[in-house]
Amino acid sequence: MTSPAPEPEASRDFVKQSSLYQEFLAEREEILKHKWLESERLGYDIGFERALLDWIRKHREGWRAARRQQGGHATATVSPFERK
């Protein structure tokens, strides 16, 4: 006999609490900050895709290293702009 499938709401809660999802949210937040700052600097909206690629190229490695040093908690986000 197989066990019943988890409830959809329970599955969503599990995903939202997962460390992988929390890491995704923290990274997305940094990309959105980068998008805003670069758009302000250039005087026009650079769009999410350009911001994403630029952030990955310039800041992702350092941001992840800083998170690892701090224990990687989603609440311990470090903006690449604060390190400059």
C-alpha positions, 0 to 999 in steps of 0.5 A: 500500500502506498502512502497518500501524496502530500497536500499541495499546500503542505508541499508549498510550505515545505518548498518555501522553508527549504534552504535552496528556496531561501537562497534563491530568494536572497539572491533574487533580492540582490539582483533586484537591488543591482537592477535598481542601482544600475538603472538609476545610475544609467538613467533608464531601466536596464531590465531584469535579464541584463541586471541578472547577467551583470550581477552574476558576472560582477558580484555573485561569487563574492556575495556567495563567499560572504554568505558562506562566511556568515553561515548562509542564512537568508537573513544574513544577506550581504549586498555587493554594494556594501563591500565596495 
